[in-house]
């Protein structure tokens, strides 16, 4: 081996080491400027509370300001557009939910984003299952009672949600589809009005989470009839599952939120964001906050989560097409 060749190999090796060191240092230093968490949810709700707690924890961990920027409205498109026009280095993060990723592709003929290409999911933040809620004096004692009444009186029963295409609406449409029933969907401006109307008997039932319907349940204003999940809630062990209450065996209604980063980030930067998010989600403050809002942690691998999104996209799509629901 000639000296010239040895020098060439040495130079190449040093260059590779230097490049790797620089790459690693860049990831270690992230972020070097303030970070935004852009969210499509309004101030004051459960998703906003989780985002703000995450921002506080990340700010302490990263030594940089991390602020939450609420961009509600427009089906989440306002927030998504602001994020797409923002920084591409990972200092602009985006909160999304399962409707944005799994339901809107079927609800809109054309979306202002590509759910498969425009987002790299850093980490799921939380998930929540829903209960069947009814007035305390409701004649329905089981989900089976609702099904029997709906079949005997097609189109007479009603349920509520806060918009077209949210998990509560689509979950209720799925319930109709699985039980062969037909009911009326009543839309309210906000969740407080929705569950107050359940409590007063203005509507027959509504799907609600422990966060949204929990306060009225604890106040004795409404009853939790059944839990739309494969097994009972650890926090509400006395509430039967839908299957145990005479409903469809595999009926499940779930909502979840994720943090997204721009696609194409350096792998080390993406991994740091994921690792740091996973670390703060273990904090006892998050555990307590999740209990307050009725949320659960959502541990999953990237591969498992992609499978979850694919399955939910198929499920939502089937419901939306069968019910002929559109937002165009």
Phi and psi in degrees as a GROMACS rama.xvg file:
@    title "Ramachandran Plot"
@    xaxis  label "Phi"
@    yaxis  label "Psi"
@TYPE xy
-75.1778  158.758  UNK-2
-61.9243  -35.9686  UNK-3
-61.9378  -43.327  UNK-4
-66.4948  -40.7245  UNK-5
-59.9891  -43.3268  UNK-6
-64.1306  -37.2809  UNK-7
-64.9621  -43.6623  UNK-8
-63.7692  -42.1179  UNK-9
-62.2256  -43.2901  UNK-10
-63.2152  -42.3883  UNK-11
-64.0838  -41.3877  UNK-12
-64.7469  -43.1306  UNK-13
-63.5731  -38.1897  UNK-14
-64.6105  -40.7811  UNK-15
-64.8094  -44.1112  UNK-16
-61.2998  -43.19  UNK-17
-63.8303  -41.7949  UNK-18
-64.1838  -43.4846  UNK-19
-64.2759  -40.3801  UNK-20
-64.1884  -42.3718  UNK-21
-65.2967  -40.9037  UNK-22
-62.7393  -45.6018  UNK-23
-65.6383  -39.7803  UNK-24
-64.367  -38.2475  UNK-25
-61.2986  -43.8658  UNK-26
-65.408  -41.1156  UNK-27
-64.0349  -33.6332  UNK-28
-80.7141  -16.8579  UNK-29
-61.4594  134.022  UNK-30
-93.3896  152.457  UNK-31
-102.454  6.83255  UNK-32
-152.494  169.239  UNK-33
-56.764  152.802  UNK-34
-118.781  140.882  UNK-35
-109.588  139.699  UNK-36
-111.39  105.541  UNK-37
-89.2269  129.615  UNK-38
-130.304  140.822  UNK-39
-82.9199  2.41514  UNK-40
-98.8036  147.76  UNK-41
-72.7658  165.268  UNK-42
-66.2883  137.635  UNK-43
105.573  -19.6697  UNK-44
-83.5402  178.114  UNK-45
-59.6469  -50.4276  UNK-46
-59.3768  -36.3887  UNK-47
-66.6529  -41.1808  UNK-48
-62.5081  -41.0355  UNK-49
-66.3069  -42.3982  UNK-50
-61.6483  -40.568  UNK-51
-70.763  -36.5501  UNK-52
-66.3522  -40.9158  UNK-53
-61.8399  -41.6224  UNK-54
-61.6068  -41.9086  UNK-55
-65.4485  -44.543  UNK-56
-66.0714  -42.1849  UNK-57
-67.4191  -36.6545  UNK-58
-60.5657  -42.5526  UNK-59
-67.4426  -38.7435  UNK-60
-72.0783  -40.0351  UNK-61
-92.039  -14.0995  UNK-62
68.5646  24.5047  UNK-63
-134.71  149.8  UNK-64
-62.2262  134.174  UNK-65
-125.419  115.633  UNK-66
-116.072  149.612  UNK-67
-97.8575  128.723  UNK-68
-116.114  109.669  UNK-69
-83.5033  124.787  UNK-70
-129.304  67.4371  UNK-71
-74.5153  166.057  UNK-72
97.5804  167.787  UNK-73
62.1161  33.9827  UNK-74
60.1153  21.9308  UNK-75
88.6774  -6.06247  UNK-76
-68.4104  -29.8776  UNK-77
-63.5843  -46.4851  UNK-78
-66.7924  -42.7124  UNK-79
-64.1046  -40.4152  UNK-80
-64.5209  -42.4473  UNK-81
-61.565  -39.9817  UNK-82
-68.3167  -41.8461  UNK-83
-64.1189  -29.156  UNK-84
-88.804  -0.663518  UNK-85
-90.2007  -161.869  UNK-86
-66.9512  144.249  UNK-87
-107.405  11.9161  UNK-88
-100.635  9.67695  UNK-89
96.3679  -3.66595  UNK-90
-88.5381  -3.47474  UNK-91
-115.428  113.305  UNK-92
-105.936  158.966  UNK-93
-134.006  134.895  UNK-94
-94.8837  130.227  UNK-95
-130.929  161.308  UNK-96
-124.043  -178.59  UNK-97
-67.2127  -24.0918  UNK-98
-66.397  -45.2697  UNK-99
-59.5828  -39.2806  UNK-100
-92.0837  -33.2795  UNK-101
-115.656  -21.1555  UNK-102
-104.277  -42.162  UNK-103
-59.1227  -32.2187  UNK-104
-56.9413  -26.8244  UNK-105
-96.036  -23.4567  UNK-106
-81.3  -25.7085  UNK-107
-118.394  136.279  UNK-108
-69.1058  -32.7866  UNK-109
-141.355  121.708  UNK-110
-98.3449  150.339  UNK-111
-80.7997  18.0867  UNK-112
-157.349  160.819  UNK-113
-107.472  109.5  UNK-114
-63.0561  -18.3501  UNK-115
-94.6624  -23.4227  UNK-116
-113.205  -25.1827  UNK-117
-87.0263  -12.907  UNK-118
-129.141  140.893  UNK-119
-113.141  115.137  UNK-120
-75.0375  115.273  UNK-121
-72.3602  -49.3741  UNK-122
-169.845  138.161  UNK-123
-66.1413  137.496  UNK-124
-86.5616  -48.2116  UNK-125
-163.852  169.92  UNK-126
-138.143  160.958  UNK-127
-148.897  138.411  UNK-128
-98.465  165.249  UNK-129
-116.002  152.47  UNK-130
-105.945  153.617  UNK-131
-79.2969  122.011  UNK-132
-112.959  139.366  UNK-133
-138.308  162.717  UNK-134
-60.2151  154.898  UNK-135
-61.866  -30.8435  UNK-136
-97.8346  16.9327  UNK-137
-61.4368  144.666  UNK-138
-73.6464  -12.7384  UNK-139
-83.7754  120.48  UNK-140
-102.924  -19.2163  UNK-141
-141.804  165.347  UNK-142
-64.7876  -32.7115  UNK-143
-58.2897  -33.9264  UNK-144
-64.5776  -41.1475  UNK-145
-62.6276  -44.7354  UNK-146
-61.8309  -45.5615  UNK-147
-62.2939  -43.0313  UNK-148
-67.7334  -40.2747  UNK-149
-65.1701  -36.8145  UNK-150
-71.5994  -33.5718  UNK-151
-76.7337  -22.8481  UNK-152
-135.017  71.3231  UNK-153
-56.1672  130.403  UNK-154
78.2994  -1.13523  UNK-155
-89.1512  -35.7269  UNK-156
-76.0388  152.119  UNK-157
-133.923  155.753  UNK-158
-137.051  164.589  UNK-159
-126.164  160.749  UNK-160
-156.918  -177.829  UNK-161
-102.691  1.70814  UNK-162
-174.442  178.642  UNK-163
-91.2675  127.312  UNK-164
96.2005  2.39573  UNK-165
-81.3391  167.787  UNK-166
-58.772  -34.1239  UNK-167
-67.1383  -44.0838  UNK-168
-64.4459  -51.1927  UNK-169
-66.9156  -34.1373  UNK-170
-64.0365  -37.9795  UNK-171
-69.5153  -38.5889  UNK-172
-63.6978  -38.6631  UNK-173
-63.0978  -40.1167  UNK-174
-60.8508  -44.6758  UNK-175
-59.554  -45.2045  UNK-176
-63.2931  -42.35  UNK-177
-75.0671  -20.9081  UNK-178
-107.336  -4.39148  UNK-179
67.2454  35.7197  UNK-180
-115.174  167.736  UNK-181
-134.849  121.931  UNK-182
-133.477  169.651  UNK-183
-100.353  134.386  UNK-184
-94.4659  121.364  UNK-185
-108.255  125.765  UNK-186
-100.098  132.426  UNK-187
-112.998  160.317  UNK-188
-73.974  -30.3681  UNK-189
-153.475  164.869  UNK-190
-66.6793  -32.9292  UNK-191
-60.8877  -44.6339  UNK-192
-63.7826  -39.7291  UNK-193
-58.9298  -55.2627  UNK-194
-77.6915  -22.4374  UNK-195
-65.4062  -38.6875  UNK-196
-68.6651  -30.9645  UNK-197
-64.9896  -46.757  UNK-198
-61.5548  -37.0878  UNK-199
-84.7481  -5.84638  UNK-200
84.2065  10.6322  UNK-201
-67.9663  -27.2223  UNK-202
-127.993  157.294  UNK-203
-74.0965  -40.6086  UNK-204
-163.444  168.151  UNK-205
-155.531  146.745  UNK-206
-77.3826  135.714  UNK-207
-149.776  149.265  UNK-208
-87.5057  170.618  UNK-209
-63.2672  -27.5708  UNK-210
-75.8199  -43.2112  UNK-211
-84.1436  -42.1194  UNK-212
-97.579  -14.7635  UNK-213
-55.8654  -44.8287  UNK-214
-58.4322  -42.4979  UNK-215
-71.9567  -30.9514  UNK-216
-65.205  -46.4838  UNK-217
-66.2821  -26.689  UNK-218
-83.803  0.271508  UNK-219
75.8529  21.2787  UNK-220
-91.6286  -21.2673  UNK-221
-148.916  164.825  UNK-222
-109.454  146.997  UNK-223
-95.6048  111.974  UNK-224
-82.434  -41.6685  UNK-225
-162.679  160.93  UNK-226
-109.503  122.666  UNK-227
-85.351  70.5494  UNK-228
-152.268  164.596  UNK-229
-64.5372  -28.8035  UNK-230
-140.857  166.423  UNK-231
-64.3226  154.424  UNK-232
-74.7056  135.862  UNK-233
-63.8165  -29.1713  UNK-234
-84.5611  -16.8878  UNK-235
-133.247  62.3663  UNK-236
-64.7426  -18.9186  UNK-237
-85.0038  -8.88278  UNK-238
-90.0664  120.67  UNK-239
-70.2885  159.917  UNK-240
-72.0357  166.807  UNK-241
-59.0806  -41.7533  UNK-242
-62.1226  -41.3262  UNK-243
-68.2113  -20.3807  UNK-244
-98.4572  15.3197  UNK-245
90.7154  13.5905  UNK-246
-101.605  -174.765  UNK-247
-58.7231  142.416  UNK-248
-62.6052  -44.5512  UNK-249
-103.637  25.0655  UNK-250
-76.6305  125.57  UNK-251
-145.184  134.301  UNK-252
-128.007  122.434  UNK-253
-136.186  146.999  UNK-254
-123.532  148.77  UNK-255
-150.498  154.099  UNK-256
-121.665  147.15  UNK-257
-133.861  163.049  UNK-258
-105.3  127.8  UNK-259
-111.805  148.95  UNK-260
-123.908  163.184  UNK-261
-64.8889  142.578  UNK-262
-67.3979  150.781  UNK-263
88.4071  7.01181  UNK-264
-64.7451  149.857  UNK-265
-53.1739  139.412  UNK-266
-56.0669  -38.5468  UNK-267
-66.3041  -36.4808  UNK-268
-68.9998  -45.9798  UNK-269
-59.0604  -42.5783  UNK-270
-66.6234  -36.7421  UNK-271
-64.6462  -42.8657  UNK-272
-61.9754  -45.9627  UNK-273
-61.4627  -46.6834  UNK-274
-63.1275  -44.1256  UNK-275
-69.5688  -37.4871  UNK-276
-63.4902  -44.6717  UNK-277
-60.8961  -37.5011  UNK-278
-65.6053  -46.4795  UNK-279
-71.4731  -27.4323  UNK-280
-68.4656  -14.6444  UNK-281
-84.5027  -10.3301  UNK-282
-62.0816  145.065  UNK-283
-62.5887  -28.8638  UNK-284
-61.8982  -38.494  UNK-285
-68.8221  -39.4871  UNK-286
-58.594  -44.3704  UNK-287
-68.8979  -40.1537  UNK-288
-65.2664  -39.7639  UNK-289
-61.0003  -41.0518  UNK-290
-63.4303  -39.5887  UNK-291
-60.8516  -42.0655  UNK-292
-94.0979  0.0927739  UNK-293
73.8039  26.7976  UNK-294
-95.0678  162.452  UNK-295
-125.834  152.166  UNK-296
-67.1778  158.114  UNK-297
-130.807  63.5544  UNK-298
-68.2234  128.922  UNK-299
-164.542  155.511  UNK-300
-87.0283  160.013  UNK-301
-54.7393  -39.7048  UNK-302
-66.2813  -43.085  UNK-303
-64.5136  -38.8739  UNK-304
-68.8799  -39.3033  UNK-305
-60.0906  -38.2083  UNK-306
-66.2956  -37.3561  UNK-307
-62.4281  -47.1695  UNK-308
-62.0353  -42.7831  UNK-309
-62.002  -45.6651  UNK-310
-65.5007  -40.974  UNK-311
-71.0523  -34.9895  UNK-312
-60.8309  -42.1085  UNK-313
-65.2149  -43.6119  UNK-314
-66.7311  -47.9819  UNK-315
-60.7402  -43.5998  UNK-316
-59.1879  -43.5289  UNK-317
-61.1728  -44.2931  UNK-318
-64.4338  -46.5121  UNK-319
-63.262  -43.312  UNK-320
-68.567  -40.2655  UNK-321
-65.9501  -38.5061  UNK-322
-86.2327  -4.49581  UNK-323
56.4088  47.9768  UNK-324
-93.066  136.341  UNK-325
-145.826  151.633  UNK-326
-116.075  6.11001  UNK-327
